[in-house]
Amino acid sequence: MRQTVSRGKHLLTHVDHADRAWTLHTHLKMEGAWQVYAPGQRWRRPEHEARVVLATADRLVVGFSLGILELLPR
């Protein structure tokens, strides 16, 4: 992940992978949340509510109950 920026209530997370550049567009609506975890740490919300998991060597970022989730080429 390079960065996340907000545009109103929309979150745009810029992700580079190999030679491709992506933008992950999300919107929390009323129930959504992003949470950060260490690898192996127990999640505070049920797995079935996870819509996306972004991982690095030392962190997991989990988007739960996201109202909008789109992966767009940049």
Secondary structure, DSSP 8 states (H G I E B T S, - for coil): --EEEEETTEEEEEEEETTEEEEEEEE-TTT-EEEEE-TT---SS-GGGEEEEEE-SS-EEEEES-SEEEEEE-
